[in-house]
Amino acid sequence: MKKKLSIRFKLITIVVSGLILLGSLISYISINMSMTSLEKSEMDKLKAVKTTKKNEVQTYFNTLESLLLSLAQSKTTKDAFLDFYEGFHNLENEVDLGIDFIEEQIIVDFQKNYLDLVNYNVPNSDQRKDINIYLPVNNNSLIAQYIFITDNKEKLGEKNNLIYNEKYKSKYMDAHKLYHSTFNEFLIHYSLYDIFMVDLKGNLIYTDFKEKDFATNLINGVYSKTGLGKAYKKALDLDKNQIAFEDFAPYEPSYNSAASFISTPIFIDGKKQGVLIFQMPVDKINEIMNFNGQYEEAGFGQSGEAYLIGSDYKMRNDSRFVKDLDDEIVKELNSTIGVWEVKTDTTIAGFEKNQEKGSWIIDDYRGVSVLSVFEKIDIFHGTQWLLVAEIDEDEALKSAYELRNFVLIVSIICIIVFLLLLIVSISKLIINPIENLKRGLDSFFAYLNHKTDNVKELEIIYEDEIGQMSRVINENINLTKKAIEEDRKLIDETIAVLSEFGQGDLCQRINLNVSNPALLQLKDVLNNMANNLEENIDKVLDILEKYSNYNYLDKVDNKGLKEDLLKLANGVNNLGNSITNMLIKNKENGLTIDETSEILLNNVDELNRSSNNAAASLEETSSAIEQITSNIRSNSENIYEMTQYSQKVNESSSSGQVLANETNTAMDEINSKVHAINEAIEVIDQIAFQTNILSLNAAVEAATAGEAGKGFAVVAQEVRNLANRSAEAAKEIKDLVEDATSKANEGKGIASKMIEGYKELNSNIEQTLDLISNVEKASKEQLLGIEQINSTVSQLDQQTQKNAQIASQTRDIASTSNTMAKQILKDVDEKKFKQ
C-alpha cells in the first residue's frame, strides 16, 4: 500500500535530505582526505624507519660476514688453529688424569650447573637425554672439558676468564695462554656471543665462552644436530671466502635460548684444515631493532615497534611488549626470539604470498589494529627475513580522529540553521500555491470521475508559473466538459460492439461519429481490427478443418500478422509441423522396429537354443562333479582309515622298541651275572688247585709217616681226586659260561640293531603319518572346493533355466513389437503429409 505523503513533506524531505547528503559528503571528503593524508604520513614515517632499520641490519650482518672471513684468513687464527689442534689431540699424553675420575666429576658438574638449569619446555627444543650421552667418548675431549669447565674456578657464565692453569701445563694450555686473550678481546669488541674452531673430524677444539659444547664432536656428538652442528657441516662444503648461515633456533648448551651461527672454512697453505664459527649475539640485533629503548624519540610513541621475522614465523628480536605477552615460555625466557610466532596478514603476505614489501592496516600479533609496513631482507645470501614496522592505529591517527569530530560538529550546526530558513521560505512561496492548485484539481477530477455534477475554476493567487498553470487548467476545464458528453455516446456504442465481440460475434462494427479525433481513430482501429481478426480466424478454422481430416499439407499464411494472431497462426502451423514430424518419426521408428524386431526374434531363438544346450551341459557337468565329489569323499574316508592303521603300526613299533630296549637291558644283566659266575669259577678253580696241593702235601706227609699214615694217604688221594674233578667241572662250567657270554653278546648286538631298526621304522612311520595327514588335509580342501564348484554349477544350472524362461518371454515381447511396428506403418501410410 502506497503511503499518503504531502508535497510539503516530500519537498522538505528532499531538500533536507539533499542538504544532509551534501553536508555529509563534504564532511566525509574532508575527513577522508585528512585521514588519508595523516595515514599516508604515518605510513611514510614507518617506511622511513623500516628502510633505516633494514640498512642497519644488513650493514651489521655484512660487518659480521667481513669479520668472520677476515678472522678466518688471519695468520693469528691459522697459527692458533694449528697449535690448538696439536695440543688438543695430545692432552691425554701430556695431562696425567684418571678418566674414570674425570667422568664422575663432569657428571656431577653437568647435573648441578647445566641439565637442571636448561629449559626443556621451549618449543622445537631437544629433550633432556641420559647424562652419559652428554659425555664425550674421546679421552682428549673429556680432559679438555674437565680442565676448562668442571675444574674451572670461575663462576658460571665467566668460564672464559680462565687463561692459563699451571696445574695442567701442556701444549694446549700454552696455546690457550698465547691466543685466548686475543680472541676474547675480539669477541667483546664486536659483541659476539662465542667463537668456535672445529677440526675436520668434528672436534670442537676451541671455544671462547667455554659452554658445555666445548670439546664435543659436531659429527657424531650430542650437539651434532643443533644449529652449531649444521653450520659446521655446511662449511665443510664451502670454498674460501664463502660463508654458511644457520638461523635462530633453541640451542641446548645456551640453556635453550635462541642461537644462530655463521661459519666459514679455514684454509692453511691452500688446504682446508677446519672451520671457524661465530655464535651471533642477540643483544646487538635487539639494540638495532628496539632503538636502544628510545621509542618515543624515534617517533614510535607508546605503541610503535620494529621487529624481524624468520621464515618459521618466529621473532628474531625481542618484542617491545615481551612483558605483556601471555605465554609461559616467553615469560620464563623473558624473550620472544625464536619462540613467539607472528602469523598476521603482514607475515603471511611476505612468506606465503611471496610479496617483497607492503603496507596496510591489520590486526597485529596482540590482536590490536595497527599501521603495518614490511619488506623482505636477505641475510647472508640465501636466508630471507621480514622486517616489520608497526604502530597502533589509535595512536597514529589520534589527530585525524580529533579533526573528524570537529568537522562533524561544525557541519551539523550549519546544516540545521540553513534547513530552518529554507523550510520557512518553501512553505510560503511554493507549498501554499501548490495546495490551492491541488484543491482545484481535486474538484475537477471529482467532476471527471462523476462524483460531482459541476466543477469550479481554480483561484489564481500569484502570477507565477503556478498561476499560469491554474489559468490553463481553467480553460481546459470548460473544453473538457463539452467533449465528455460527446465521448460518452461513442463509448457506449463501443462497449456494445465489444460486448458482441466478447460473445464471438465478429461481424459487429462502430458507426457513430464524434469531434474527438482520438476517439474517431480508436473507432477506425477497432473496426479494422474486427475485419482483420475475422479474416484471420476464418483462415485458421479452415486449416484446422483440414487437419481434422488428416490432411497436414497446407499452412496458415502469417504474413502481416503480429503478437497474438501471429502466435496463433504459428501455433497452428507448428502443430501441423509437429504432427508431420511425429508421423515421419513414427514411420522411421516403425521401419526400424520392424527390422530390429525380426533380428530380435532370430537372436531370441538362437538364445533359446544356446540356453537349452547350456542347461543340458550344466546338468552333465553337475552329474560328473557329484561323482568326483563322491570319489573325493571316499578317498578322504580311506585316508582317515590309513591314518588310524598307521598310528596303530606306530604304537606297535614303539612297543617293539621298548621290548628291544628291555632285551638289551636283560642281556646286560646276563653279562653281569655271567661275569660274576666267571669270578666264582676262578675262585673254585683256585680252591681246587690249593686243595690238590694240600692233598699232595698230605700224601707226602703220609708216606713219611709210614704205616701210620697209610689211611691218611688214602684220604689225601681221594681229596686230590675230588680237587681234580672240581677243577674239571669248573673248567667245563667256565667254557659253558664263556659260550653263554658270547651268545649273550650276540643277543645284545641283535637287540641293539633291533633298537636302531625300530628307531628308523618309527621315523619312517612318522614321516608316513605326516604325508597321510597332508594328503588328508588336501583331500578335505579338495572336497570343500569341489562342493563349492558343485554348488556354483547348480546355481549356474538354475540361472540358465531362468535365462531360458526369460529368452522365451523376450521372444513373445519381440513378436508383439513386430506386430505393433507393422500397425504403426499402416496408420502412418493412411495420413497425408510432406515426407
Phi, psi and omega in degrees: 000131182284142180282142178270098182245136180282159177297323178304311182295316181297314184295314179297319180298315181297314181295315180298316180297319179298315180295318179297317180297315180298314180296319179295320180296315179297316180296317181297315180298316181298312182296316182297319179296320179294314180298315180298317180297315180292319178298317178297320179299316179293320178296319178297323178296316178297319180296321179296316178297317180301315180297318179298314181293324177299315179296319180295316181295312181295322177298318180296315180292323176297323177296315178300318179298315179296318179300316181297313181294319180296316181295321180294332183264356182286149180296325180299315180296316181296315178297317180298318181299313181297317180293316177297320180298310181296314182295320182297316185278001176244007182301319182297328181276335187258338182247122184269092179224142177284126184296320180298318178297316180299314181299318179298315182293320180295319179300314179299315181296318180297317180296318187281316191248009184219286190301319182287348181259349182282136178271101182272007178270357181294130180303143177067014178268155175291148180273159181299137182249172175298143186303327183290336180291333181283344182282132176295149179271346181270132183296321178300320179294318178301315181295318181297316179296320181295316184293313191263350179239298186292312183266016178274118185285349178293148184286164183302132182093352179231025181297338180287354177286342176287120180254317184210140177231111184301330184297332183243048180302127182193171177299322180294318181294324178296316179296321180297319178296324185285322191246335190300318182300320180298311181293325180292319176296320177300315180299314182292318184297320183258014173057038176279157177275317179199159177234134183234145167235131184230134178278177186288348176268003178092001181283126179277089192278346178205135166224150180282315190278342178058052170275186188290352176280347182300134175072009175274176181249128185269005175261313182229010182275183187294335182253020184292336182259008178279179178300324178296314180297320180293319179297321178297312183294325176296320183293334180297335181264005184265159173262180180298142180068020173247149181232158174238148182233136175239120188291168183301136176200159178302134183235113189301314180301336176264030177062034177065021166288156181292139180217146174229159188221145169236143186219157177206148181286152175259118177256129177234120183056041176078003182240136179290123183246334183186197184224136175253132185228137170255135165267114189290143180280147175270336184296321182293318179295320177299319181299319180291311188282335184259013174056028184056028180082357183265064183293316184294321178296332180274001178087016183259007173053218183267349188228355183282150176201160173232137181211162180252141180233131176274174182294345175272009180068014178264149180292148177249003171213167183285138177290149174297334184255029184303326182281347182263351184282132183271077179215126185297318182295316179299319180292320180294317181277342187054038183203149176252000185292122178071005185239309187277123181270131179242099180242081180249179177301327181293309183291325178295319178298323182288318187261312183280321180267356173058038175277142182282323181204167180180167178207141181186183175251124184222176168268125183277189185292349175267356185083015182258138177289125184225157165277125188230133172232149179213163175202141177284143173232144181267127181250116175053045168060051176161331180261132181248131173244165171252133173257119185242133174237130185217154173212145182302137181299319182300319181286317184294323186252023181301313181295327178293320178295320178296317177297319180300314181296320180295314181297321180297315181297313181297318181297317181297317180297314181298318181295318182297315180297313182295323181295319180299314178297320183291321181296318180297315181296316182296320181298318185283316189268336187240310191293315183298311176299324180294321180294324176295317177298322180296317180297319178295318180293323178300319179294319180294317181289330175296323177293315179300326183269010175065027175274335176227160181265352182219162180222139178264152176283156183285147176276131181260116183264306180242149176271053177249195181302320180293322176297317179297320177298321179296319181296315180298319180298320179300317179298317183286337176298317181293315178297321183295322180300319180292315184290333184297321183293318178295316183296330182299320181295313179298322181295321179299315178296319180298320179298319181295316180296313182295331176296321176295319177304317182297332179271000174104000180268103183267008182271346182288150180218160178266131186244339186288142177250142179226172180277347182283110183298329181294318179290323176299316177297321177298319178302310181297319181296318182293319178296316178296323179297318180297317179299311182297318182295318180297316180298313183290327177294322178297319178298316181295318181296323178297314180296318181296326176299318178295320180297324180293339177263019176065028177249108185248026184278328183267161181228158176282131177284114184257016179292129179083000180270152180222161172047241191293319178295320177297319178296321179296311180299313179296323178298315179296316179297318179296325177298315178298316180296318181297316180296317179299312179299322180295318179295317178299314181295321179298321180293316178299315181295322179298316178297316181297315180297320180299315180293311185291330180294323176298314179298318181298318179300314179298316181294322179295321177299315179298319179298321178299313180298316180297319181297317180296317178297316180298322180296316179298316180297319180294325177296317178296316180299318181298318180297316180295319181293324177296321178295318179297320179300316180298317180296316181295322179296319178297319179298319180299319179294319179296320179296322178299317178296320178300321179299318180297314180297320180296321178296322177294318177300319179299318178296318179297317179298319178297319178297318178299320179296320178298316179297320179296320177297319179294321177299316180299319178296318179297320178299319178298321179293320177299315178301320180297317180293319179298318178300320177295320178297318178302317179295321178295322179296318178299322177296316179297318180299317179295320178298317179299318180296315179295320179297319179298318179295317180297321179293323178295316178297322179294320178297319179297315180294323178294320178296323180292328182283343177080224183299325182294337184257008182296315180297321179292328179294321178297317178298318180298322179295319180293321178297319179296318178299317179298320179295320180294317180296323178297318180296318180294317180297319178298321180296315180298316179298319180298318179297316179299318180295319179297320178296318178297321178298316179299315180296320179297319178297319177297317178299320179297318179298318178298318180298320179297317178296321177299319180299314180298319179298318179296320178301314180296320178299316179299317179300314179296319180297318179297318177297319178299317179300317179299315180298316180297320179298317179297317179297321180297314178299316180298319180297318179298317178296319177298318180299314179299315180297316182291328176294321176296318178297316180302316180296318180297316179298321178299316178296320178298321179299314179298317180296322179296320177299318178297319179300320179298317178297316180298320180297321179296315178297320179299323179296320178297317179297317180297321179296317178296318179299322180296317179296316180298321181297318180293324179292320178299316180296322180295315180295320181294321183293340180281349184256155182257122177198162180279127182256000000 
